[in-house]
Amino acid sequence: MTNLTKMTLLGAGLAAFLLPAIAQTSSAPASAATPATANAPAAASTPSSGSDIDRNVQQRKQNQQERIDNGISNGSLTAGETAGLEKKESQINQEERDMKAMDNGHLTAADRAALRQQQDQVSKQIYQDKHNAATQYDGSQKPGQRSENQQDRIANGLKSGQLTAGEASHLESQEAAINQEKRADRAANDGKLTAQEKAQINRQQNHLSKQIYKDKHNNKVR
């Protein structure tokens, strides 16, 4: 057998060996995923960002405020109780602002935990104050209409954000003082108010009414 014949036969045999492998490779789809890609898990959901958690903190504060507003409206919170609760809310808000100022406008995980603990305490206090025997009465058998109207205006200002917690606390303290004066006057006059006492209380309520208006329109928001 000549060398030419041997080379021809060897080339034919090599071709016969390689063709199946080439055919298998060429028949595979170009878009087939590699094993690592095919077995890769679905993209994990992005964890809640700091801004989302901060919004949760704000929502908690709003919920607490709405519970206080409701207690004012239905009389289950006295003016004094409301003033105490609003003072605590004001302190928490100030602490939150201080925390953010120290961390470029953000709250750390420790900050959020501390604020949440304080809000839990206020939440318990709201419940206790709304379910104790004290109610928003001015010494008569039902809430005084003028006093009730003032309370409604304060509650509305809190709900709309026109009154800050500090402003509401100050207004509630004034309302509590007026109600205490009415109770003392009634106790000294067999449950009644004299004309002079009524005039004095009316002047005090007028002064408080003007203060409510000023606080709601001074561009300070909660």
N, C-alpha and C positions, 0 to 999 in steps of 0.2 A: 504494500500500500504506500502510495507516495505521500510526501509531506503535505501536499495540497489537500489530498483527500482527508488526512488526519485532522487538519485544521478546520476543514468544513464540518466534519462530524462533531468535533469538539464544540464549535460555535453553535451548532444546532442543539446539542445537549444542554449547553448553558442557557440558551434562550428558553428552552422548554422548562427549565428549573425556575427562571426568574419571572416568567409571564404571570403565573397565578398570584405571586406576591404583589406585582405591579398592579394587576387588575383589582386586588382587594383594597390596596391603598387608594387608588383612583376612584373606587366606587364609594368610599366613605364621604358623608356630607361635610361640606366645608365648615358648617356652623356647629358641628358636634362639639359639646362641651368637654373639656378635659375633666378627668376624674375629680380633681380638686374643685373645679367650678361646679360640676354637676352635684357634688355632695355638699356644697357650701350652704349653710343655714340661711333662712330668710333674714333680711336686714332687721335688726332689733329696733324696737320703737325707741325713739329718743326720750330720755328721762325728762321729767318736768324741769324746766329751766328755773333759774332763780327768780325771774320775773313772774312766772306762774305761781311760785310759792308766795312771793310778795303779794300777789293779788289775793291769795287765800287768806293772808293776814288781814288785808283790807276788808275782805268779805266778812271775816269773823267780827271785826270792829263794827261793821255796818249792822250785822245781825244783833249784836249786843245793844246798839243804839236803838234799833227798832223795838226791842223788848222794853227798853226804858220808855220810849215814846208811847208804847201801848199802855204801860203802867200809868203814865201821866194822864192819858186820855180816859181810861176807865176808872181812875181814882184809886187804883190798888197801890200806887206809890204816892206817898205824901211829898210835899214840896221839900221837906228836910231830907227825906230818903233819896229823892231824885238829885238833890244838890250833892249829897255824899257820893252817889254813884257816878255822877258827871265829873266830880273832882278826881275820882280814881281813873276814869277813862282819860281825862285830860293829862294826868300824870303818865299813863301808859303811852299816850300819843307823843308826849314830850320825850320820853325815854326812847321811843322808836326813832324819832328825828335825830336824837343824839347818837344812837347806834349807827344810823345811816351816814351821818356826818363823819364818823370815824372810819368808814369802809367805802368811801367813794360812792355813796348813795345806795349801797346794798346792805342786806341783812345777812349775817353769817348764820350757820346752822345753830350755833349756841344762842345767838340773838333771838332767833325765831322760837327756840325752845323756852327761853326766859319769858318772852312776850306771851306765848301760849299759856304758860303756867299762871301768869298774872291775869289773863283773860278768863281762865278757868275759875279763879277766885272771885272775880267780878260777877261771872255768870251765876255762881252759887249765891252771892249776895243779892243779886237781882231777884232770884227765886224766893229767897227768904223774905226780902222786903215786900214782895208782891203778895205773899201768902201769910203775912202776920196780921195782927188785929188792927194795925194802924191803917187808916184810909184818909183820902184827901177831903176832909170835912173842915168847915170853918167854924164849927160849934153848933150849927143847926142840924136838922135831921137829914139834910141833903147838901151836896156841895153848893156853895154860894155861886150864883150865876156869873157874877163879875170875875170871881176867882177862877171859875171853870173856864171862862173865855180866855183869860190870861194864860192858863195852863195849856189850852189848845193852841194858842199862838206860839208858845215856847216849843211845844211838841212838833208843830208844823215847821218851825224854824230849824229844829234839829234834823227832821226828816229830809228837808230840802237842802240841808247843808249851809243855810244862811247863818245859822248860829254855831259857833264852835262849842266844844264841850265845856271850856272854861267860861264862856259867856252864859251858857245855859245854867251852869252851876251857880254863878253870881245872881242871875235872875231868880232862880229857884230859892236861893237863900233869902232874898227880899220878899218873895211870896210867902215863904214859911214864917217870916217875922210878922207880916201883916196878919196871917191866919192866927198866929199865936196871940197877937193883940186882940183880935176879935173874940177869941175864946175867953181871954181874961176879962174883956168888957162884958161879955154875956154872963160869965160866972158872977160878976159883981152886981148884975142887974136882973137877977131871976131869969136868965136866958134871953134877955132882950138887949137891944142896942138903943141908946138914946140918940136923939137927932144930932147932937154934937158929935157923938162917937161915929155915927154914920158919915157925917161930913168929913171927919178926919180920915177915916178909912178910904173914903172916895178920893180924897186928895192924894193919898198914898198910892192908890191903884192907878190914878191918872199919871203920877210920876213914873210908876213902873211900866205903864203902857208906852210912854214916850221912850223909855230906855229899851224896851223890847224892839220898838221900831228902829231906833238908832243902831242897835246891835245887829239887826237883820239886814241893814242897808249900809254897813260900813266896809263892804268888800272883803271882810274876813270870811273865809270859808273853812269848813271842817276838813 
